[in-house]
Amino acid sequence: MADHICQFATEQGMHLNPKKCWEKVINFLQFQPTQLSPLQLMGSVVKCVNSYKILSIHITGDLSWNEHIDYVFKKANKQLYALCLLARSKVPAVDLIAIYCTLVRSILEYGSPVWATLPEYLNDVVEGVLKKALRIVFPGLAYIEAL
């Protein structure tokens, strides 16, 4: 299969770099079959990875979203710090909401059509960032009222 891809790339005037190519095996079997021979591209062995990031979406071998949600959670929480500093500086709530939508919500919703069907425990992680942001913007209100 790799030879066909290499041949197609050559026909289209492209050159593949084997050092920048990865192999990702997706396997849902209960038992592990015999080890597959390594994939080769232009005489070089292609590196096999457990997960990779493409267009800022993390894809793992079991196609779970744990690693991606962990990445999104950490990145969004970093942006919440800026929101917290602005709230301490007495920026109006309307402006804080606009800043939240720009800095945090855009991170949380990027690629969401791909990973929209999350298990409940991962959905709670994403919603936890929203709850934290609402506590920053509206410190005296309950979650339901702040929504």
N, C-alpha and C positions, 0 to 999 in steps of 0.2 A: 504494500500500500504506500509506503514512504517513497518508493521509486516512482510511482504514478504521480504523487504530489510534486516531487522534484522535477519530473519531466514536464508537468503542466506549468510549473513556475518558469522553467527555462523557455518553454514555448511562448509564454506571455512576456518575456523579457525581464524576468525577475531572477534574483539570485538568493537562494536560501543560505543562511548562516547556521550550520549545525550547532554552534556554541550557544545560539540564542533560541534554539528550539527545545521544547520539553515534551515529554510523554506523560500522559495522565491516564492511568488505568482505573476504570470504574467497575467495581465488582460487588455484587450483592449476594454472592454465594456464601452459604454457611461454612463450607470447607474451602480451603485454598487449593486450587489446582496446581499442577506442577509449574515450576517457575518458567515464565515465558522467556524466550531469547530476547536480548536487548534489541531495541529498534535501532536501525542504522540508516543514516542519511549521508549520502556521498562519502561513504567509507568511514564516517565518524559515528560513534555511539551517541544516541540522543539520551539526555539525562531524564530519568524517571522521577517525578515529584509526587508528594502526597497531596499537596494543594497548590493552587496558584491563583493569582489575582488578575482578572481581565476586566478592563473598564471599571476598576475600583469595586468589583464584586468578587468575593472570595469563593472559589469552587473547590470542594473537597472530594475525595474518592467515594464517600458514601452519599454524596449529594445532600448533606445536611447543611443547615444554615448557622450552626453554632459558631463557627469561626468568623463568618461574615458579620453576624450580629454583635459578637464581641468587639470586632474592629469598629463597627458603627457606633457602639456604645461608648467606647473610649474616645473616639474622635468627637462625638457630640458633647461629651462631658468636658472636653477641653474648651469647647466654644462656650459652654455654660459659664465658665469662669469669667469671660469677658462680659457676659450678661450680668453676672453678679456684681462686678466692679461698677458697671453703669448704674445698676439699681442703687448701690451705695452712694453714688454721686447724685441721687435724686432725679434721674432722668424720668420723664413722665411715662406712665404705664403704656400709653398708646405707642410711644416710640420704642419701648422695650419689646412690645409684641412684634412690631415691624422688624426689629433687630433679631428677635428669636426666629421669625419666619425666614429671615435671610441667612443667619449663621447656623442655626441648629436644625430647624425643620427640613431645610434643603438636604442636609446630611442624612437625616432619618428617612426621608422619602426617596432618595436617589435609588433607582433600580427597583423600587417597590413592586412594580408589576411582575417582576421575575420572582421575588421572594415573598409575595403577598400572603401565601397560605402557610403562615408560620404556626408551629405548635404553640399552645397556650403559654408555656413557660418562657419562650423566646419573645412572644408578644408582650408579656409582662415586663421584660427587660426594656423593650423599646418604649412602652408606656411609662416606665419609671423615669425616663429622661424627661418626658412631657410633664409628669408630676413635679419633678424637681424644678423645671423651668417655671411652672405656674406658682410654686412656692416662692421663687425669687421675684417674680413680677408682682404677685398679689400675696404678700406675706401673711396677711390676716385672714384670708378667705380659705374655706374648705375647698377641696379638689373639685367637687361638683359645682359649687358656686363659681369658681374661677373659670371653669370651662365655659 
